[in-house]
């Protein structure tokens, strides 16, 4: 049963910010590896779309969700075109998916139900709900002691109106920590601009985090929550996944849009744009892009899909020499080999 959707504020409260100029895709960002335009596709069932994240579980199943609240799985070695099997229904909108070290199940950030735990046989348990401080649970990472760190992207706008948060351009987001021993959810740090993907460093002394609105990669020290900006990205980032060796894949749904950057000094214009139908608001570019970075934010590798054959990539996960991808507007998950 689907849960009720929150009503967004009608008007945004934009603030004046200096305009920025999107940097070109050159140097380590140059489109020299174009393999994202030739990915293998594993389709969702007819009528389903919107896989936001991907994960390989201990049983070798590749798991992703869809817009209608369902979680699906495929064998990781499935040939292209293989249909999935249903794992669970959350009743909300599953976003980030992580392994639960307690029982090998899943920890799921659900935009409309908060933080969830899904057992290996598909039973869904609600951990936080969406009572304060949780509003829009987006992406998470699980420490060895079971603590779940996750982003609460906006305390003003539900997922269905995420563009309004970006147009408002206020620090409405935070990072939260859920302690399963006490059932308490605490704020790690706040004042973030649509915080999205998050991953623990190997020693668990910090979080690697991206802000979609400001296209920044940050390091969040634990436990004090001190934020350090590592780099400014040429694209809007989404989920982050640790490889395990101190490097991290970042999904980048779209290169930065010059029109969005030029609107920053004009809050009244942004307020009017937010009232327009979504179809006539600035649209993401159809372009596939993911990047591998180290713990200092240095770019080690980028993969591109300039034709947009698989675009709006929001989830990325490495498993051996295979990179799995999920895309917000797609009807399939994708797979490319890194060798």
Phi, psi and omega in degrees: 000128183289142178274154179298147178266141179290149175271131180278159169300144181290319184250140172276162179241070187289153175242156181282129178229154177292145176293151175235163179244119179301129178288152180288159175277087181218177185063229180294346179266002183296140182281073179262335178251108189253025188292343180293342176280357183229038183282149168287141181244136172242107191284150166286165176299160180306133178090346180266146177202174174085042172294124186259332181216166179223152180205144171256123182268173183299340178271008179077023177262136173269125188241138175210169180244184175218174186296336183269012173090010181261149172250132183239158175221149174232150166299136184299336180261017182296140176290158178306142179090354181295128177285155181270174172244149181284130176261313185197164173235123183270339185080359181237231178218097181292133176245252182296140181233129179226160175285141174264112183292348182291313185224010181078006176278209185236149165250124186238129170272114181251125186299334185244357178235357181085212182273131181237155169241130180243119181288163182304335179266009170095009178279132185258129177239132178274127181264317186241330192069190180244021171289153181308141011270000184278132177230311181223082178294128191239299183218148186222173176207143188245126179283166182296333179275004178095352177297134180253115174264133181209157181270139171248096198293326182208134175265009181240326189237136174286170182304323182297345180233040183297330180296328179295324178294319179294322178290324178296320175059046173246158180280074184271001188249171182204170170249134181242159176231127177256123178261108184290342179287325181254342185075012182266146176245120183244153177276124176276312177202152181228187180074035182251151184264092185047065174297139188231259183292145181212143179210142177284146170288161183303325179271002178060026177272351184200167174245139167266126189220145175242147172253122181292316187295322183258005178047046181243149169256127183237158168247128180250110181290143176247143005266001191281346176079014180291130184257135175235126178282125181266319182197156174260127186264150179276005181217164179278123184270157177233245185286154177235138179226127177285138175279328180114351182248019183089008175243164189214135172269137177242128172274135184232096187299330182202140166303155181300147184258117180307323181296321179295321181290325180287338180281346187303321180282004188234078185298324180293322178295318179298325178296321178290319179300323181294339179273349180286155172303146183306327184293338181252003171283163176307133185251144174300150175286144174280095185204131177269131183203130170221154182222145174254126181234161175262184184291348176261001180089005179287136181278122182260331185194144173227144175241139188233158171219077187298333181281348181075022178302324171225101190237180183054047183286120182248341181228142179212140182208130177265135176223102187066232179259021180245137175250123178261145186226146172231152185219132187305324184254007187272165174248016181204158165268163186229160183215132173227151175268143184269345183287000000 
